[in-house]
Amino acid sequence: MKIGILGKNLRQGASLASLVDEVVGYEEQGFASYWMQQASTFHALTMMGLIGHNTTRIELGLATIPTYPRHPGAMLHQASTVNVLAGGRLVLGIGPTAEPEYETLGLSYGESVRHIRDYLSVTEESGEPDKAELGADEASAEVESDFPEPEPYKVVVSALTPEMRRAAGRVADGAVTWMVSQKTIRDHTVPEIKKAAEAADRDAPRVAVGLPVCVHDDEEQAVARANEVYSIYGELPTYRRQLDAQGVENPGDIAVVGNESEVEAQLKTYFDAGATEIVASIYPAGDDRRGSVVRSTECLRGLL
């Protein structure tokens, strides 16, 4: 199984050096990739440059970087620079800013799909020497990109809606998902992205599936803990609509929990549904939190 780790931007009180050491450890254990979300602390894409300079093999993914209010030209230049530092291992995941943040910026969330399509017309240039043009209702731009060490990077899209899934297949390298069930991956995510990619004559799309994972003998306790750790996703309007559309009440209902064999079986269903990789957000349950994380990590390591 191709399995990556979804890490935190930075633990409270921890140093940047400790994050680098953490990713180096995952690389040594054989994990395929390490992904970060953009949080309210350090800038995740910038941090990937530091991590990339200190690792050699592990792929480095962003899941995801909000596009607003950053101009796509600025994103292109930063991503291309980070990708050179990472030796061509960057996977740039982009998505619309969370709905409440749109409103704070005075923007309409209904424009997000069009915005992502236009944004990709620039960022998909992937740092190759060329001139990227953005033509949209909201803006137009011509971006020069002439890098001495061009390293094409992959671009994936946060595929929360049918429109975003079509964009992921048509104008990106694929999608990264979060809080999406196996049934939705099988019935909607994979077929819709593949269909869009085929229509655009693009390569088979990447579908990286982000999931909370906890290897624990008390399933009820593990689910309850997931509801606590990931409670924000039951409240954010975009994710709340996504959960409701799947008939899922709480974030914990998406979590992969159980003993080692049960977790393996559940992950296999996602690969059978068409996922190309799993991005595991390991969380602890029970009194021994450190031991819980170690157990989950060892389980996933055994599936590589």
Backbone as a ProteinNet text record, in pm:
[ID]
protein_1_A
[PRIMARY]
MKIGILGKNLRQGASLASLVDEVVGYEEQGFASYWMQQASTFHALTMMGLIGHNTTRIELGLATIPTYPRHPGAMLHQASTVNVLAGGRLVLGIGPTAEPEYETLGLSYGESVRHIRDYLSVTEESGEPDKAELGADEASAEVESDFPEPEPYKVVVSALTPEMRRAAGRVADGAVTWMVSQKTIRDHTVPEIKKAAEAADRDAPRVAVGLPVCVHDDEEQAVARANEVYSIYGELPTYRRQLDAQGVENPGDIAVVGNESEVEAQLKTYFDAGATEIVASIYPAGDDRRGSVVRSTECLRGLL
[TERTIARY]
83.9	0	87.5	46.1	115.6	50.6	126.6	72.4	163.4	102.1	173.2	117.9	181	141.6	94.8	-20.3	-66.9	-24.8	75.8	126.7	64.2	98.9	50.8	150.2	99.7	185.9	299.3	267.9	368.6	297.1	347.4	287.2	319.3	226.6	244.3	372.8	456.6	580	695.2	670.1	775.9	855.6	976.6	1062.5	1051.1	1093.8	1096.3	1189.6	1298.8	1394.2	1327.9	1236.8	1169.6	1078.1	1017.9	933.4	1017.9	1132.1	1222	1263.1	1298.1	1337.5	1223.8	1101.5	985.1	970.5	984	969	1084.9	1204.9	1319.6	1291.8	1230.1	1194.7	1095.3	993.8	896.5	962.3	1055	1127.3	1207.3	1274.5	1354.4	1267.6	1141.9	1050.4	988.3	1008.7	962.7	831.8	774.6	648	669	567	580.1	580.1	508.6	492	461.5	481.6	445.4	369.6	252	164.3	137.6	116.3	78.3	-38.7	-121.4	-226	-174.5	-232.5	-197.1	-274.2	-202.6	-265.3	-238.8	-266.1	-251.5	-113.4	-18.7	116.5	207.9	314.9	409	347	402.8	351.9	397.8	301.5	332.2	421.4	395.8	476.3	621.1	640.2	775.8	846.3	774.1	831.7	873.5	800.8	836.5	972.4	1010.3	1143	1250.8	1229.7	1323.5	1328.3	1210.8	1204.6	1268.5	1238.5	1293.2	1443.6	1500.8	1646.5	1712.7	1633.5	1688.9	1643.8	1572.3	1531.1	1574.8	1563	1613.5	1512.8	1415.6	1328.3	1180.2	1137.5	995.4	930.6	813.2	739.6	677.9	668.9	621.6	497.3	384.1	257	192.1	118.6	38.2	-108	-179	-318.7	-406.3	-433.7	-397.5	-354.4	-303.9	-273	-391.6	-449.9	-561.2	-514.9	-596.5	-559.1	-583.6	-692.1	-715.4	-636.3	-575.3	-576.2	-448	-381.7	-252.9	-269.8	-196.8	-197.3	-130.7	-183.4	-125.2	19.9	58.6	198.1	290.6	247.2	326.8	336.2	224.5	224.6	318.1	313.9	399.3	546.3	587.9	728.9	772.8	688.5	726.5	730.9	629.1	625.2	743.3	778.4	890.9	1021.8	1036.8	1157.3	1164.7	1053.5	1049.3	1074.8	1020.7	1037.9	1183.8	1257.5	1401.1	1472.1	1437.8	1496.8	1465	1347.1	1303.7	1345.4	1420.1	1465	1353	1249.1	1139.1	1036.2	1029.8	938.5	813.2	788.8	673.8	544.9	438.9	302.9	223.8	191.2	121.3	-28.6	-85.9	-230.2	-291.7	-388.5	-452.7	-603.2	-664.8	-808.9	-859.2	-987.7	-1043.5	-1033.3	-1019.4	-1013.6	-1144.7	-1137.2	-1257.8	-1362.3	-1487	-1596	-1599.4	-1582.8	-1584.3	-1473.2	-1357.8	-1247.2	-1278.2	-1352.7	-1395.7	-1474.2	-1567.3	-1654.3	-1574.4	-1473.3	-1387.2	-1313.7	-1277.1	-1205.8	-1299.8	-1430.7	-1526.7	-1549.4	-1530.4	-1542.8	-1664.3	-1709.3	-1822.8	-1773.3	-1820.2	-1775.2	-1822.4	-1926.7	-1976.3	-1878.6	-1777.8	-1679.4	-1564.8	-1565.5	-1446.8	-1405.7	-1500.3	-1464.6	-1401.5	-1463.7	-1405.4	-1266.5	-1254	-1125.3	-1018.8	-1051.3	-954.6	-913.9	-1009.3	-976.1	-877.7	-905.7	-816.9	-681	-684.1	-560.4	-470.4	-530.9	-453.7	-388.7	-445.8	-386.2	-247.6	-219.5	-87.1	-2.7	-54.4	27.1	61.4	-18.6	11	130	183.2	304.2	421.6	408.2	501.1	646.2	668.7	804.5	888	830	907.1	923.1	1036.9	1058.5	948.6	867.6	755.6	687.3	578.9	500.2	358.3	309.6	176.2	79.1	-35.9	-133.9	-260.6	-307.6	-431.7	-533.1	-641.4	-747.5	-877.2	-934.3	-1054.8	-1139.8	-1263.6	-1350.7	-1295.6	-1231.1	-1187.5	-1049.3	-967.6	-832	-771.8	-667.1	-590.1	-443.9	-357.5	-216.3	-133.4	-10.8	87	208.5	244.8	347.6	470	583.6	708.8	761.9	804.9	864.9	984.5	1101.5	1223.7	1323.2	1311	1392.1	1514.6	1631.4	1754.1	1755.9	1679.7	1675.1	1529.3	1462.7	1320	1295.4	1209.2	1169.8	1018	953.7	807.2	752.4	655.2	590.6	446.4	388.3	250.4	156.9	39.3	-62.9	-190.1	-239.6	-365.7	-463	-590.2	-695.7	-778.4	-820.1	-912.8	-1048.6	-1087.1	-1205.2	-1327.2	-1388.1	-1501.3	-1636.3	-1640.6	-1767.5	-1751.1	-1861.2	-1850	-1772.7	-1794.4	-1724.4	-1574.2	-1536.8	-1394.7	-1333.1	-1409.9	-1358.2	-1332.6	-1421.4	-1399.5	-1275.5	-1256.5	-1136.8	-1011	-1019.2	-903.7	-859.6	-955.3	-920.8	-886.1	-950.7	-936.7	-812.7	-778.8	-669.1	-563.6	-572.5	-471.1	-421.6	-333.9	-279.6	-361.7	-468.6	-552.8	-608.2	-642.8	-711.4	-656.7	-675.5	-652.5	-783.8	-829.8	-958.3	-939.2	-1040.9	-1039.9	-1183.8	-1206.4	-1339.3	-1433.3	-1381.6	-1461.4	-1467	-1585.7	-1604.9	-1560.8	-1543.4	-1504.7	-1610.7	-1736.2	-1845.4	-1840.6	-1814.5	-1806.7	-1686.2	-1573.3	-1454	-1485.9	-1553.7	-1584.6	-1688.4	-1794.7	-1908.3	-1898.8	-1821.9	-1819.2	-1678	-1594.6	-1463.3	-1381.8	-1354.7	-1267.9	-1329.4	-1453.6	-1507.6	-1521	-1557.3	-1574.1	-1440	-1337.5	-1205.1	-1146.7	-1161.5	-1109.5	-1176.9	-1307.3	-1381.4	-1333.4	-1311.8	-1265.2	-1124.2	-1038.5	-900.8	-897.1	-978.3	-983.2	-1033.1	-1134	-1188.6	-1085.8	-995	-891.1	-762.3	-765.5	-648.7	-529.5	-557	-452.3	-423.1	-308.5	-270.2	-369.5	-367.9	-455.2	-432.4	-537.5	-521.9	-483	-414.9	-378.5	-496.7	-528.5	-634.6	-578.6	-533.9	-478.3	-590.9	-616.7	-730.9	-682.1	-713.9	-677.2	-780.9	-733.3	-823.5	-766.6	-851	-807.6	-788.4	-679.5	-649.9	-608.8	-668	-631.8	-644.3	-532.1	-533.5	-558.7	-676.3	-718.7	-820.6	-814.7	-903.2	-1046.1	-1063.8	-1197	-1244.9	-1320.4	-1363	-1448.8	-1538.7	-1627.7	-1548	-1447.7	-1363	-1283.6	-1234.5	-1156.2	-1242.2	-1365.6	-1456.3	-1490.2	-1516.5	-1548.1	-1431.1	-1311.7	-1192.4	-1177.6	-1206.6	-1200.1	-1298.9	-1416.3	-1514.9	-1463.7	-1379	-1319.7	-1207.7	-1115.7	-996.8	-1033.4	-1132.7	-1166.8	-1301.4	-1342.9	-1475.8	-1497	-1390.8	-1403.2	-1463	-1439.3	-1488.3	-1638.2	-1695.1	-1839.5	-1907.5	-1824.6	-1877.3	-1853.5	-1739	-1711.9	-1817.3	-1880.3	-1992	-1959.9	-1842	-1807	-1801.2	-1735.6	-1723.1	-1854.4	-1930.5	-2060.2	-2151.7	-2151.4	-2231.6	-2181.7	-2050.7	-1993.9	-2032.8	-2024.8	-2064.1	-2213	-2294.7	-2439.1	-2472	-2402.9	-2427.4	-2393.4	-2302	-2262.9	-2345.9	-2437.4	-2516.3	-2435.9	-2332.9	-2243.5	-2271.4	-2292.7	-2327.8	-2205.9	-2101.5	-1985.6	-1855.3	-1749.6	-1619.8	-1567.8	-1599.1	-1552.7	-1606.9	-1718.6	-1776.8	-1693.2	-1605.3	-1515.8	-1386.7	-1351.6	-1223.2	-1207.4	-1083.6	-1048.1	-997	-1074.2	-1039.6	-1055.9	-989.1	-996.4	-858.7	-850.2	-718.8	-643.3	-523	-437.8	-503.5	-564.8	-624.7	-748.1	-822.8	-942	-904.8	-801.4	-755.2	-703.1	-627.1	-576.6	-691.6	-793.9	-907.6	-981.5	-997.8	-1067.3	-987.7	-857.3	-774.6	-777.3	-780.3	-783.5	-907.8	-1019.7	-1141.9	-1126.9	-1046.2	-1023	-939.7	-838.9	-759.8	-845.3	-930.5	-1021.1	-1117.6	-1147.7	-1239.3	-1171.1	-1038.5	-967	-869.3	-854.4	-754.4	-615.5	-529.9	-392.5	-300.9	-343.3	-265.2	-353.3	-311	-376.8	-285.1	-343.1	-268.9	-328.9	-256.6	-310.8	-282.8	-389.5	-377.5	-390.4	-277.5	-276.8	-315.9	-412.2	-452.2	-457.9	-438.8	-433.8	-569.5	-583.6	-701.4	-654.1	-729	-690.2	-599.7	-557.9	-477	-332.2	-278.4	-139.4	-136.8	-137.2	-147.4	-23.1	92.3	214.5	217.1	180.8	177.2	76.1	-34.9	-138	-86.2	-15.9	39.9	144.9	228.2	332.1	268	163	95.8	37.5	-28.5	-86.4	22.2	130.2	240.6	301.6	322.3	380.9	288.1	158.6	62.1	72.1	70.8	78.8	212.1	316.7	449.3	452	381.1	377	298.8	222.7	142.2	210.6	326.5	395.5	448.7
-120	0	125.2	223.6	351.8	438.4	466.4	538.3	654.8	770.1	887.5	930.8	1029.8	1081.6	1225.9	1256.2	1394.2	1447.2	1533.1	1586.1	1719	1768	1898.7	2004.6	2125	2236.1	2250.9	2254.7	2256.4	2240.7	2150.6	2132.5	2252.8	2285.5	2402	2389.1	2490.5	2490.9	2418.1	2351.4	2275.3	2366.6	2323.8	2401.8	2351.2	2434.2	2391	2271.8	2269.6	2158.6	2026.8	2030.4	1907.2	1854.6	1945.3	1902.3	1835.2	1893.3	1833.1	1693.5	1679.5	1548.8	1448.1	1494.9	1407	1352.7	1440.2	1397.5	1307.6	1338.6	1251.3	1111.7	1104.9	976	899.3	967.3	900.4	853.3	931.6	890	763.2	758.4	640.9	517.5	538.6	426.1	378	451.5	405.4	462.4	559.3	617	691.3	686.5	741	892.6	954.3	1099.2	1157.4	1286.6	1361.6	1485.8	1505.4	1614.8	1708.1	1834.5	1933.1	2016.2	2055.6	2153.1	2290.3	2393.8	2528	2561.4	2587.9	2625.6	2773.6	2815.3	2957.6	2990	2896.1	2924.1	2949.1	2870.6	2893.3	2857.4	2915	2890.3	2753	2667.1	2526.8	2510.3	2585.7	2571.6	2612.5	2718.7	2761.4	2654.6	2596.4	2491.7	2370.1	2342.6	2229	2249	2374.2	2400.1	2357	2386.3	2344.4	2192.8	2130.8	1984.7	1919.5	1972.8	1915.5	1920.1	2025.6	2041.2	1940.5	1882.7	1791.3	1646.7	1618.3	1481.6	1449.9	1322.2	1283	1210	1142.1	1054.3	1085.3	1110.4	1120.6	1236	1210	1312.5	1410	1536.6	1640.5	1706.6	1687.9	1736.1	1841.2	1929.7	2030.2	1994	1985.7	1943.8	2030.3	2147.3	2217.9	2359.6	2433.7	2575.5	2656.2	2744.3	2826.6	2920.5	2935.8	3020.7	3168.8	3200	3340	3373	3488.3	3598.6	3604.7	3491.5	3490.8	3490.6	3577.5	3579.3	3450.9	3389.9	3264.2	3277.4	3395.5	3414.9	3402.7	3457.3	3445.6	3300.1	3227.2	3085.3	3007.1	3035.9	2967.5	2984.2	3105.9	3130.1	3066	3073	3011.7	2859.9	2801.6	2656	2605.6	2677.8	2636.8	2642	2743.4	2755	2641.4	2615.5	2506.3	2372.5	2355.8	2229.5	2203.4	2308.4	2292.2	2249.1	2311.6	2273.4	2128.6	2081.7	1945.1	1845.2	1888.4	1796	1739.9	1821.9	1777.7	1691.1	1695.7	1607.4	1677.1	1799	1873.3	1833.2	1817.6	1803.6	1921.7	2015.5	2135.9	2111.2	2103.7	2090.2	2226.8	2264.3	2394.1	2376.5	2472.1	2468.5	2605.2	2627.6	2757.2	2775.8	2898	2931.6	2891.5	2856	2818.3	2929.3	2888.4	2982.3	3103.6	3087.1	3205.4	3304.6	3253.2	3341.7	3419.5	3357.4	3429.3	3553.5	3533.8	3643.2	3753.4	3714.3	3812.3	3897.3	3834.2	3904.9	3981.9	3970.7	4041.1	3976.1	3842.8	3770	3678.5	3638.5	3547.9	3405.3	3314.8	3176	3109.2	3158.2	3099.4	3109.6	3195.4	3213.1	3112.8	3025.7	2946.1	2850.4	2783.6	2686.8	2756.8	2865.7	2941.7	2992	3038.2	3088.9	2979.7	2857.8	2747.8	2712.8	2707.6	2676.7	2779.4	2905.2	3010.2	3004.7	2975.8	2966.4	2857	2745	2632.4	2664.6	2755.7	2790.3	2849.9	2901.4	2955.3	2854.4	2801.6	2713.2	2582.9	2538.9	2415.3	2429.5	2552.1	2568.4	2497.6	2468.1	2382.4	2426.5	2554.3	2603.3	2584.9	2538.3	2523	2659.8	2683.4	2813.6	2843.7	2940.5	2970.5	3096.8	3127.6	3243.4	3194.2	3210.7	3163.2	3279.7	3256.7	3363.2	3327.9	3422.6	3407.2	3504.4	3450	3535.8	3497	3585.9	3552.9	3677.6	3655.2	3768.6	3855.1	3788.7	3860.7	3922.9	3871.5	3924	3873.4	3938.8	3887.8	3913.4	3822	3836.4	3759.4	3803.8	3731.5	3713.9	3589.1	3561.5	3501.5	3566	3513.1	3407.4	3292.8	3189.1	3130.7	3176.2	3133.2	3089.6	2963.8	2913.4	2839.9	2862.4	2798.1	2647.4	2599.5	2455.8	2409.5	2408.7	2374.2	2230.2	2211.8	2079.6	2076.6	2009.6	2006.2	1947.3	2013.1	1959.5	1923.6	1839.7	1798.4	1896	1914.3	1999.4	1917.8	1913	1844.2	1943.9	1911.4	2002.9	1940.2	2021.8	1977.9	1952.1	1824.9	1786.4	1768	1878.7	1873.1	1866.7	1908.8	1916.2	1855	1823.3	1770.7	1864.2	1995.3	2091.1	2088.1	2075.8	2070.5	1938.4	1832.1	1702.9	1708	1772.1	1785.1	1869.8	1974.9	2057.9	1978.5	1891.9	1810.4	1718	1665.5	1576.2	1648.3	1761.2	1830.3	1918.6	1986	2083.3	2066.2	1958.6	1932.3	1789.2	1749.5	1613.3	1516	1566.9	1481	1556	1480.8	1539.8	1487	1566	1520.8	1542.6	1441	1450	1443.9	1489	1485.6	1473.3	1384.1	1357.3	1303.9	1211.9	1150.3	999.7	942.8	800.6	714	586.1	491.3	486.3	491.9	486	607.2	724.4	844.3	839.4	789.9	774.4	682.3	571.8	471.7	520.4	582.4	615.7	753.1	842.4	979.4	1031.6	1034.3	1099	1041.5	911.9	849.2	852	806.5	807.4	947.2	1045.9	1181.5	1243.1	1220.4	1274.7	1203.9	1071.7	995.8	1037.9	1055.1	1094.3	1230.2	1323.6	1456.8	1451.4	1368	1355.2	1293.6	1191.7	1126.7	1223.5	1302.4	1398.7	1504.9	1534.2	1634.5	1571.3	1440	1366.5	1381.8	1371.9	1380.8	1242.6	1229.1	1102.7	1063.9	935.7	887.5	971.7	1025.5	1119.1	1051.1	1126.1	1084.7	1115.1	1020.9	1043.6	1008.3	1110.6	1092.9	1113.1	1010.7	1012.4	1032.6	1148	1177.2	1123.5	1051.1	987.3	991.9	1015.5	995.1	845	807.2	665.8	646	545.5	511.2	360.6	295.8	152.7	140.8	88.5	85.1	-27.1	-95.2	-210.5	-170.1	-52.4	-4	90.3	36.7	114.9	233.5	213.3	321	437.9	404.3	508	582.7	508.8	569.8	664	625.3	710.8	837.2	820.9	936.1	1033.8	978.5	1063.4	1138.6	1071.5	1137.3	1253.1	1234.8	1342.4	1465.3	1442.6	1554	1620.4	1537.7	1589.1	1664.4	1612.1	1667.9	1739.8	1788.2	1848.8	1967.8	2041.1	2159.1	2124.8	2001.3	1963.8	1934.6	1921.4	1910.3	2045.2	2151	2285.9	2374.8	2358.5	2440.2	2413	2515.3	2494.8	2401.5	2415.8	2332.9	2185.8	2155.6	2015.7	1963.1	2051.5	2008.6	1964.9	2040.4	2002	1870.4	1853.8	1731	1610.3	1622.9	1512.9	1482.8	1587.2	1567.4	1496.3	1534.4	1472.6	1324.3	1285.8	1144.9	1068.5	1139.3	1075.7	1047	1128	1109.2	1217.9	1176.7	1273.4	1343.6	1264.6	1319.4	1282.6	1362.3	1329.7	1192.4	1150.5	1019.8	904	926.3	820.1	793.3	887.8	869.3	800.1	812.3	762.2	611.9	572.4	430.6	384.9	300.7	258	106.9	51.5	-91.3	-146.6	-278.8	-339.1	-343.1	-400.5	-397.4	-458.7	-573.4	-640.1	-565.4	-506.1	-430.3	-302.1	-235.4	-114.1	-148	-255.5	-297.9	-324.6	-394.8	-427.9	-301.9	-206	-82.2	-0.5	7.4	81.9	16.7	-114.4	-186.4	-149.9	-126	-91.1	41.5	131.3	259.1	239.4	152.8	124	51.8	-38.8	-107.4	-9	99.9	201.5	293.8	284.5	365.1	466.3	471.4	561.2	518.1	614	580.6	580.1	647.1	647.7	692.9	653.9	697.3	796.3	905.7	1002.7	997.8	936.1	905.7	1016.2	1064.4	1156.3	1072.2	1037.1	949.2	1029.6	978.3	1045.2	942.4	984.2	889.7	866.7	751.8	720.3	643.4	652.2	582.8	667.5	609.6	683.6	701.7	602.5	609.3	667.2	797.1	860.7	836.9	844.3	820	676.2	583.2	443	418.4	491.8	477.6	522.6	634.9	685.6	589.6	537.5	442.2	317.3	268.1	147.7	171.5	284.1	314.5	330	397	416.9	284	195.4	64.9	-18.8	-7	-79.2	-32.8	97.1	151	117	122.1	88.5	-55.2	-142.9	-282.9	-307.1	-206.6	-220.6	-163.2	-102.2	-37.7	-139.2
0	0	0	-78.6	-76.5	30.9	135.9	251.1	287.1	306.5	354	488.3	546.8	677.5	663.3	722.6	731.3	867.3	868.3	994	1028.3	1144.7	1186	1141.3	1123.7	1084	1184.7	1311.1	1416.8	1549.9	1632.6	1764.3	1852.3	1938.9	2025	2106.4	2098.9	2175.4	2110.1	1996.5	1929.6	1837.1	1805.1	1716.5	1573.6	1479.8	1340.6	1323.1	1398.6	1389.3	1427.4	1525.3	1567.3	1457.6	1381.3	1269.7	1162.2	1131.7	1033.3	1078.9	1205.7	1259.4	1246.6	1268.2	1257.1	1115.5	1017.3	878.1	836.7	881.6	854.6	909	1027.1	1085.3	1000.7	949.2	862.2	733.1	681.1	561.3	588.9	702.4	737.7	757.2	799.6	819.3	688.5	581.5	450.9	401.6	473.1	427.4	295.9	211.1	75.6	72.1	164.7	157.4	294.2	304	424	378.1	435.7	394.2	511.7	480	580.7	532	626.8	599.7	641	584.6	628	754.2	862	988.2	1014.5	1136	1167.7	1222.9	1209.5	1257.5	1137.6	1122.9	1013.3	878.2	772.4	638.4	590.8	558.7	529.4	406.9	300.6	179.5	205.1	279.4	314.4	397.2	491.7	576.2	494.6	386.7	302.1	235.5	213.1	159.6	256.9	384.8	488.9	500.5	500.4	510.7	388.8	271.3	148.4	144	199.8	200.6	294.3	385.8	485.6	467.4	359.3	327.6	185.3	148.3	16.2	-71.1	-10.9	-88.5	-72	48.3	79.3	1.9	-53.3	-126.9	-27.1	-64.9	26.2	-31.1	37.4	-14.3	73.8	11.1	81.2	64.9	177.2	171.1	263.7	229.3	107.3	145	42.4	59	6.2	87.9	39.4	-71.9	-173.3	-286.1	-259.3	-192	-155.8	-30.6	-17.8	-114	-197.8	-220.5	-290	-441.6	-508.1	-653.8	-703.7	-810.4	-859.2	-903.1	-949.9	-987.4	-868.1	-753.8	-631.4	-587.4	-600.2	-564.3	-655.9	-785.3	-882	-847.3	-818.7	-791.5	-659.8	-557.8	-431	-442.7	-505	-519.2	-601.7	-706.3	-790.1	-712.9	-628.7	-545.9	-445.3	-377	-279.2	-346.9	-466.4	-537.5	-573	-607.3	-632.7	-504.7	-392.1	-264	-229.5	-272.1	-242.2	-349.1	-447.2	-551	-635.9	-659.9	-745.3	-676.2	-543	-468.5	-417.8	-459.5	-408.9	-479.3	-400.9	-453	-396.7	-483.2	-439.6	-439.6	-321.7	-309.4	-285	-366.6	-349.6	-336.6	-271.7	-255.1	-215.1	-229.4	-189.8	-39.2	1.4	142.2	209.8	338.1	412.2	401.9	393.8	366.8	460	592.6	679.1	645.5	600.2	564.5	436.9	343.7	223.2	263.2	356.2	396.6	464.4	542.5	607.7	505.4	392.9	286.3	193.5	218.4	135.4	1	-7.3	-132.7	-130	-248.1	-260	-275.4	-189.2	-196.9	-325.3	-385.6	-509	-624.2	-613	-718.9	-709.4	-609.4	-578.2	-689.2	-755	-858.7	-978.2	-1023.3	-1134.1	-1096.7	-974.5	-926.1	-930.6	-887.1	-887.8	-1030.5	-1122.6	-1262.1	-1318.3	-1293	-1342.5	-1273.1	-1146.3	-1067.9	-1124	-1160.2	-1212.8	-1346.3	-1421.4	-1550.4	-1533.3	-1415	-1385.4	-1309.3	-1198.8	-1114.9	-1183.4	-1281.4	-1353.2	-1446.8	-1462.2	-1541.7	-1475.4	-1346.6	-1273.4	-1279.6	-1289.1	-1279.3	-1403.7	-1512.6	-1634.9	-1701.7	-1767.1	-1830	-1931.8	-1904	-1992.8	-1943.6	-2007.7	-1970.5	-1945.4	-1821.8	-1786.9	-1791.9	-1852.4	-1865.3	-1788.8	-1710.8	-1636.6	-1694.2	-1746.3	-1796.6	-1729	-1651.9	-1577	-1560.2	-1514.5	-1489.7	-1376.3	-1278.1	-1159.8	-1175.4	-1269.1	-1283.4	-1412.4	-1455.9	-1567.4	-1537.3	-1583.1	-1551.5	-1650.7	-1668.2	-1747.3	-1657.3	-1629.7	-1530.3	-1597	-1581.6	-1633.3	-1537.2	-1591.1	-1506.4	-1580.2	-1543.6	-1610.5	-1504.1	-1461.6	-1352.2	-1405.8	-1344.3	-1393.1	-1372.8	-1272.6	-1245.7	-1244.7	-1358.4	-1359.4	-1317.3	-1220	-1172.2	-1171.3	-1265.7	-1266.6	-1136.8	-1080.1	-960.8	-994.2	-910.3	-929.3	-858	-915.6	-855.3	-837.7	-715	-687.1	-625	-635.4	-593.3	-482.2	-389.9	-286.2	-350.5	-358.2	-436.8	-347.2	-308.9	-216.7	-286.8	-412.2	-484.4	-623.2	-691.2	-828.1	-920.5	-906.5	-991.6	-966	-838.9	-805.4	-851	-846	-893.9	-1044.2	-1115.6	-1260.4	-1289.3	-1211.7	-1229	-1197	-1096.5	-1057.3	-1169.5	-1244.1	-1354	-1481.7	-1505.5	-1633.6	-1640.8	-1531.2	-1538.5	-1430	-1350.2	-1247.6	-1262.4	-1171.4	-1174.6	-1091.5	-1030.4	-950	-830.7	-727.2	-612.6	-482	-379.2	-242.7	-168.7	-96.3	-27.3	123.5	192.9	339.3	386.9	481.5	534.9	427.3	347.3	241.4	264.3	256.4	283.2	165.5	193.8	89	-20.1	17.4	-80.1	-174.4	-119	-202.4	-295.1	-244.3	-328.5	-446	-417.5	-520.2	-620.3	-570.1	-656.5	-723.1	-665.7	-718.2	-746	-642.5	-656.5	-771.1	-766.3	-866.8	-1006.4	-1024.9	-1161.9	-1221.8	-1141.1	-1194.1	-1233	-1151.5	-1183.3	-1304.7	-1310	-1424.2	-1554.4	-1549.2	-1669.1	-1720	-1628	-1667.3	-1724.1	-1665.5	-1713.9	-1853	-1874.2	-2005.7	-2112.6	-2078.3	-2174.3	-2211.6	-2118.4	-2143.3	-2193.6	-2216.9	-2265.5	-2171.2	-2041.2	-1940.1	-1883.4	-1817.7	-1756.4	-1647.6	-1611	-1503.6	-1378.5	-1320.1	-1208.9	-1078.2	-998.8	-864.1	-771.7	-683	-584.6	-447.7	-376.2	-242	-141.3	-61.4	30.5	173.5	229.2	367.2	463.9	565.8	661.7	803.6	904.5	1042.2	1066.2	1131.1	1154.7	1300.1	1363.9	1501.6	1521.5	1549.5	1581.3	1731	1765.6	1905.9	1922.1	2033.2	2053.1	2088.2	2144.6	2180.1	2069.7	1975.8	1859.8	1899.9	1993.7	2036.4	2094.5	2173	2231.9	2124.2	2025.8	1917.9	1833.8	1806.9	1729.9	1808.7	1938.1	2022.1	2026.9	2033.5	2035.3	1902.4	1790.9	1659.8	1652.8	1711.2	1711	1785.8	1886	1960.3	1879.9	1830.8	1762.2	1634.3	1561.6	1430.3	1431.6	1547.1	1560.9	1467.5	1436.5	1351	1215	1167.8	1034.6	1034.7	1152.3	1160.6	1167.6	1178.3	1194.2	1072.2	1006	887.6	780.6	725.5	631.8	515.7	455.7	339.8	377.7	488	530.3	587	651.7	704	589.8	481.4	365.1	306.1	302.9	248.5	332.9	465.6	554	539.1	533.5	519.1	388	281.1	150.3	150.6	238.5	248	350.8	418.3	522.3	647	669.9	783.9	887.1	1011.3	1114.8	1173	1205.8	1275.1	1204.6	1223	1163.2	1203.5	1325.2	1371.4	1290	1221	1138.6	1013.7	977.7	863.6	906.5	1034.1	1083.3	1061.4	1033.6	1020.5	1156.6	1224	1359.7	1373.7	1473.5	1500.4	1531	1542.9	1563.6	1430.7	1433.7	1314.8	1191.6	1207.3	1091.3	1041.6	1133.6	1094.1	1019.7	1066.5	998.2	859.3	848	717.2	620.6	668.2	582.1	536.4	627.6	591.4	489.4	509	413.8	276.4	274.4	147	66.7	134.8	62	-12.2	42.1	-26.4	-152	-144.1	-263.9	-367.9	-321.6	-413.6	-480.1	-409.6	-462.8	-563.1	-573.7	-672	-616.8	-484.6	-426.6	-471.5	-502.3	-539.7	-418.4	-312	-188.3	-71.9	47.1	169.7	239.9	287.2	366.9	506.9	599.3	731.6	832.4	893.5	1006	1132.9	1190.4	1307.6	1431.2	1505.9	1629.7	1742	1867.4	1979.4	2044.3	2105.8	2187	2309.9	2418	2540.2	2627.3	2739.5	2836.5	2791.8	2721.4	2675.8	2534.4	2524.5	2393.3	2308.2	2369.8	2293.4	2241.9	2329.5	2289.4	2179	2183.4	2081	1944.7	1941.8	1815.8	1761.2	1849.5	1807.3	1748.4	1812	1762.6	1623.3	1604.6	1473.3	1367.4	1404.3	1309.6	1268.3	1365.7	1335.9	1248.3	1272.1	1188.9	1043.4	1023.4	887	822.1	900.3	847.5	797	865.5	824.7	696.9	652.8	531	407.4	426.3	314.2	215.1
[MASK]
++++++++++++++++++++++++++++++++++++++++++++++++++++++++++++++++++++++++++++++++++++++++++++++++++++++++++++++++++++++++++++++++++++++++++++++++++++++++++++++++++++++++++++++++++++++++++++++++++++++++++++++++++++++++++++++++++++++++++++++++++++++++++++++++++++++++++++++++++++++++++++++++++++++++++++++++

